[in-house]
Amino acid sequence: MNQQFIRGLEIDWNKIERDSYLKNIEALKGVEQLEFETPITFFVGENGSGKSTLLEAIAVVYGFNPEGGTKNYSFSTYDSHSNLCEAIRLSKGFRQAKHGYFLRAESFYNVATKEEDYADAGHPSSRFHAQSHGESFLALAQQQMQPNGIYILDEPEAALSPHRQLTLMLEIHRYAKAGAQFIIVTHSPILLAIPEAKIWTFDEGAVHTCAYEDTSSYQVTEMFVNHREQLLDRLFKE
Ligand SMILES: Nc1ncnc2c1ncn2[C@@H]1O[C@H](COP(=O)(O)OP(=O)(O)OP(=O)(O)O)[C@@H](O)[C@H]1O
């Protein structure tokens, strides 16, 4: 039985205007429904294939601020989220998430600033701006994760060294085992390797599941690491 907080989604494309750019995103426009059966779901695919658009819409429909944070964050520094949230219906599970966080690499700076504004004597600031980008990003992820929470993460690897990606991978795996749910957009072959995760790729013009070894994140990295000299020879000759 599907025990996830967000068990799946449906998109009613009739609710999106005919000339919306959303209808031109090749992989996305074919999505009518998706099911999230496992505690960890990954969205992968080429730049511009629609992963963040779908992730953001899921987060907004679930009640998160489009720029990220917990459900209590309500600031807005720019209004750029798409109308996809108006067409998505989430199928929610019978369990209630005790905690949640929408983490986006691209607006982390704004969220870190807001975290200082929201701090008070009872909830002192973690002063993320006083740490390096990677240190603060991992610290935030570690502070926020709890068993029975839901975490929507957009490219959480962006600021992280390979070492810290391994740390994040272990944390995600640990909390997923303890009952948390993660939906993650990533290009990281390290994070993608988390056992038992389900991977949806936005490549080849349709959103479909794929094996770890079939992701381009894995294939390009594997080719580069194992055949670096031949690859560079070929690329620089072209
Ligand atoms: N406001 C907008 N107007 C027109 N097109 C847009 C707008 N916002 C996003 N797009 C387009 O929608 C497409 C999907 O963007 P999205 O950010 O979802 O891609 P992505 O798969 O997350 O890419 P990346 O891996 O680079 O983060 C892109 O081609 C982008 O240019």
The ligand as an SDF file (V2000), in Angstrom:
LIG
                    3D

 31 33  0  0  0  0  0  0  0  0999 V2000
    8.3090   32.3200  -17.3310 N   0  0  0  0  0  0  0  0  0  0  0  0
    8.6480   31.5340  -18.3660 C   0  0  0  0  0  0  0  0  0  0  0  0
    8.3030   31.8450  -19.6250 N   0  0  0  0  0  0  0  0  0  0  0  0
    8.6210   31.0500  -20.6640 C   0  0  0  0  0  0  0  0  0  0  0  0
    9.3080   29.8880  -20.5360 N   0  0  0  0  0  0  0  0  0  0  0  0
    9.6970   29.5360  -19.3040 C   0  0  0  0  0  0  0  0  0  0  0  0
    9.3880   30.3250  -18.1520 C   0  0  0  0  0  0  0  0  0  0  0  0
    9.8870   29.7050  -17.0690 N   0  0  0  0  0  0  0  0  0  0  0  0
   10.4920   28.5740  -17.5170 C   0  0  0  0  0  0  0  0  0  0  0  0
   10.3800   28.4820  -18.8520 N   0  0  0  0  0  0  0  0  0  0  0  0
   10.8890   27.3990  -19.6960 C   0  0  0  0  0  0  0  0  0  0  0  0
   10.3570   26.1700  -19.2410 O   0  0  0  0  0  0  0  0  0  0  0  0
   11.2990   25.1320  -19.5000 C   0  0  0  0  0  0  0  0  0  0  0  0
   11.4420   24.2440  -18.2920 C   0  0  0  0  0  0  0  0  0  0  0  0
   12.1560   24.9480  -17.2810 O   0  0  0  0  0  0  0  0  0  0  0  0
   12.5610   24.2360  -15.9150 P   0  0  0  0  0  0  0  0  0  0  0  0
   13.1830   25.2800  -15.0560 O   0  0  0  0  0  0  0  0  0  0  0  0
   11.4190   23.4920  -15.3740 O   0  0  0  0  0  0  0  0  0  0  0  0
   13.6760   23.2080  -16.4320 O   0  0  0  0  0  0  0  0  0  0  0  0
   14.5640   22.1820  -15.6050 P   0  0  0  0  0  0  0  0  0  0  0  0
   14.3460   20.8280  -16.2130 O   0  0  0  0  0  0  0  0  0  0  0  0
   14.3250   22.3200  -14.1560 O   0  0  0  0  0  0  0  0  0  0  0  0
   16.0220   22.6780  -15.9930 O   0  0  0  0  0  0  0  0  0  0  0  0
   17.4000   22.7780  -15.1420 P   0  0  0  0  0  0  0  0  0  0  0  0
   17.9720   21.3920  -15.0830 O   0  0  0  0  0  0  0  0  0  0  0  0
   18.2320   23.6870  -15.9990 O   0  0  0  0  0  0  0  0  0  0  0  0
   17.0950   23.3840  -13.8110 O   0  0  0  0  0  0  0  0  0  0  0  0
   12.6000   25.8020  -19.9390 C   0  0  0  0  0  0  0  0  0  0  0  0
   12.7440   25.6640  -21.3440 O   0  0  0  0  0  0  0  0  0  0  0  0
   12.3930   27.2380  -19.5630 C   0  0  0  0  0  0  0  0  0  0  0  0
   13.0570   28.1130  -20.4400 O   0  0  0  0  0  0  0  0  0  0  0  0
  1  2  1  0
  2  3  1  0
  2  7  2  0
  3  4  2  0
  4  5  1  0
  5  6  2  0
  6  7  1  0
  6 10  1  0
  7  8  1  0
  8  9  2  0
  9 10  1  0
 10 11  1  0
 11 12  1  0
 11 30  1  0
 12 13  1  0
 13 14  1  0
 13 28  1  0
 14 15  1  0
 15 16  1  0
 16 17  2  0
 16 18  1  0
 16 19  1  0
 19 20  1  0
 20 21  2  0
 20 22  1  0
 20 23  1  0
 23 24  1  0
 24 25  2  0
 24 26  1  0
 24 27  1  0
 28 29  1  0
 28 30  1  0
 30 31  1  0
M  END
$$$$
